């Protein structure tokens, strides 16, 4: 049974908290029992930070039906009032509302001060020292703790009155303490900072209600920062000033001169940086400018180091060849020679061109040279594949650098940097086309000044999700030594996946007429037929006719939306492959219902999630793109257990927003991964996503079998569409030799 969505208007419930079932102090998520004014007792769930037994709440929300616990009131807003009357005040204090007050102390306080007890706590806490067992020092501490609670209550009331969700209360309080409400009133645009994550227009609505003028400098400055931050999601490291000021003036309905003044103010206070890139005035967020400049400086340093290792290079390479029982191609040998003599090298090439052989050779060469080597990749699946291909331990870059999320700042910090560098003498990074400027900067900061860096990737795949295009920029700059492997080896040429991927890369349509080997095409023009065909392939035909279990098949689509997007495909595939059953527990969150047996994917890096390995050891960190299966849903503990193959993690119900169904995923989400079998959907819709890069990236995710389902004309159009979204990044310009 799934969660029933309520389409009725929002309702209000008022009553007194009679019990706390579950409280997450980190984000305020709470499950509580509410004794309503009608004397009914109901379960309410939602973000209600600091809720305490005995306090009165007015909750706004809607009724839902939980798969296991029945009717619950899902809270969207919460207004809080202190309890009234001696009995309610005693219950409020006795059950831990104020840290340091237990039942006995609560009884003594209420006996002495009666209905004025809470007012004494807030305004005259020194009077508490008259109560037996409360010293003057403790009285002061109790007063401070109560005022903290009062501040949180006022903050939540303010949020509720202005139609803002209570989820902002905890991070505001964590950042500003008892000044949180004052800080929010002074500048509602603080909500747009990464730490709080509010949309600019949410903060703008609050600012308008507080009387901020349309042309308020703070409003315009916040819009500039929002525009720059928003465009990082499109891959831009900076924006040309004319595009930035035009976007802000249009968004706010103001003169462009005001936007220009805001940029100047932000430059003066160091939040943004103005520079010249290829003759254009470029505006950066400060952290992106610093990252780009650091990477530029570090690349130049590596390129100026005196080459070493040449004296025995030929002998060492010959020794490695004998060990691997292989004879390298001319370009593979060139790559190994560059790795032996230089400190920075790029290795690129399409499928079947021998990148893996070259990487193994470089790794073995570094062993011969006595180097301590670290292998890394941007995603967990890419790191796992790198480990399998080389027979060596490989890490995600985040894990290699000791990444941790800092709740106080809302940013990722790394334990390894210039002050505590990696021990490695050389680092090889696979899937380097996924490197954005911030992650590259973090990696280079963590490397010793004379450590070598080999970046391996396919320059024709999609660019990184984050800002910048480091691998492509370095290649196109012409400043960094690079080897582009182009020869397709005989064994790889037997693969129609490889042949067709190279056809696409040259702008030609893949061969769709001949269905044999490892590549098949099924013409389906209608989205509903596409969805039906894909479901039948994955759930029945491939397992039955080709012996491929469903868990080794990945469905990809360019888009989330439409009838052949991942949302529709996941729904159809889940019902076919993992239908509901009385013995399968479920957990509902947002638009999804998570069921035991479901395939799911982590959609953001989370360094705090603990996991257990098969050998019983523990670790922490689940990363964007990690795919697992829901092994168990525990309705009593409100826990979902996900098995990621080599790790098992627990998710509380309120943290299920970290997961998405993964029977089908977008091509962008599949970057850095390979699958034994891929079913690729090519819909006739979503023209913005129908590009050569998307098609090429999707095809190269398949190792043993690729089945393309969709419109043949759309496939041809994708192969011909070389359009790539332009990214504003200065790295290529900064590295390129002067003209």
Phi, psi and omega in degrees: 000133182258168178295132179273124182280135181261119180262003179284163177299159178297146181245167175237139174233135175237142179175192183244137179292122180253348179190151177246117182274318182206138177222127173254106183293340182287322183234001176085359180295132188220141168244120184223164174257129183243122174271106187286167178295341177272006177074012172274153174247123185234163175260128177242140181228142178154189180274104179224076185300136173071016178303142184224146176300134178100340180276154179268141179231143166245112187253137174247131182176210183212159179277138173231163175246111181286141181305329184246328190253004175078212186290133176220153177262114183272116190273131172252327177225150179219122173252137188240140176229143178293151181293154178238144180092147185302316183297314181293321179294318178300313181299320181299313181283323187291331185262023168092018178298325180243118182301129181104351179246119175252188183303315183294315180294321178300317180297319181294320181294313181294323178299319183281320188248351176060224183287353178268005187302316183288326177294322177296316179302321185277317190255329184225058185296339179299335179294339181296339180294347176284344179279134182302130178093356179248112178281170178299320180295316180293324178301318179296317180296319179296321178296317180296318180295319180293320179295327175298315178298319180296320178297317177297320179298314179295322179297316180293323177297318179297316178299315181296317180298333182256015174070023180259142181292149182291353181298340180281345187296313184296309179296326177297314181293321180296326184276320189244352180063219185287000174265007188301311182295317178299316180296321181292320179291323179293323184210087180297344182284355173299337180296340182278353178294154184307324185299326182262325171076019180279148174293146180306320186288336172294311178296324181294322177296318177297316180300320179297319179292336179271001175094012177293137180285157180302323182257023177304129180306321181296323178296314182292320178297318178296323179293323177298313179296321179296315182298318178295316180294315180302320184284347171296332177291340174265008175093001184278134175272329175218172171234139171300141189301324182292324177289322180295308183294325177295316180297317181292317181296321178292318182296320185262348184069043182234170177290147182295333180298325179293323177294321178295320177297321179296320178299316180297319178297316180294327175295318181298325182266003171085007179280331174231164182230137176254133179212175178248126179233117179051041176083001181249146175282117185250137178246123182247148157295142188304318185293329179285324177296314180299320180295315181296319180293323179294315179298317178302312181297318183291322177298314179299319179299316181295325182286340182264354178293143182292125179301141178226170172089003184286334191298327180242017188300311183298319180295317180294318180296319178298321179295319179294319178301316180296320181296321181273353180056054184210155175246119185287148172289169182302315183286324176298317178298320179299319180298316181295320179296317178297320179295330182284332188253336186249178184249349178213130181209144177251135177234120182225165180160157180278186181295142176080008182262002172092025178298318183298317178299318180294320179295317177300318181296317179295318179298315179294322178299316180295328173299314181297328181275359177079021181275145167275121190249139173240133176251136184210163176208159184292332183239161180297318181292323178293321178295319179297318179294320178299320178296317180294322184286329184257346184071021180234159178289132177232153185234157163292153180300321180299318181289322178301321183272357180071049183291145176211140178271127180263110182296330183294326183252344183074017183236161176275132175239154184240137181286335178261127177205200181301327182279338179219073186287164173297150178284347187296140172272343179208146179231130173248125180246120176268164183053044185291346176296345180271358184284123171267176188290326182289317180291323176297318178299315180299319179296314183291327176296329184273353181267143175299150185306328183254017177282147181269150181227123176245120179254123185241129180189179178248107187294345183268357176283176180298150178288171181296159177290323182279182185289140177098177176207069192302311184298312179296317180298317180296317179298312185287341180291332183075003184268338186257129177306131185215149174234124177254107178287128185235339182284125177270121185287153189306316181297320180292327181295341176287347180270125176287336174299311181296313180303312184291326178296320179289327174299313180299319182296336176267008177086012181257153179288137176297156179287110186257347189279333187255106181266101177196173178067232185250011182226127180225148176232131178241115181286120175217116184270337185258135183302322181293323177291323176302311182298317180296317181296315180299315180299317180294319179301310188286320186274337187225301192294312182292316176298320185282313188272332184241000176068024180263116180294148183304328183291347178260008180249132177239128176267132179237147175218148178293340191226156173275329190266182178072177186289343178243023175272175186294330180297311180291320181295317179299319180297314182292317181294320181295318181292331179279322188261337181215065183293160178295151179207154182303331183267004179256114178283155181227160174222128182261138175207124178057232182274357186244152169242121185264128187239145174306130183098349181291147172269129184225162181227136172289133187249004173206156177291130177224109186274354184264345182290123178279150174220157176245135176271164179303331181277003178094349179287159184246157175203184178216150178112111171241137193240157180310124179099349177294132184247136180213187180232138178287110182276327185201142171241122181253100183295329182290312180274354183054054182233139172245125181260124182245127178262113180265016179094294179258000181211149176234129183232156177250137177240129172288157183304321185286349180259013182290349173296349176285346187243154172224152172302145186227021170300324173230146177218161178287157178300320179300320180289341183274355180306137179085359182243155170229149182225146179304314181228135178235132169253112185258124180266129175241094180283167178269007181249193177055057185299330181296335184259358185270074183238164180299318181300320178294314181297314181297316179298317180297315183296324183279004173278344186268130179267316189240333183209134175229124175240120179260126181238123178154212188263120183298323179295322178295323177298314180298319180296321178297315181298327182277343186271097183274003186301127173236136179296128180291136177248132176276106180215141185261359188295314179301314181299318184289330182272335186296140177298146178303141180278000000 
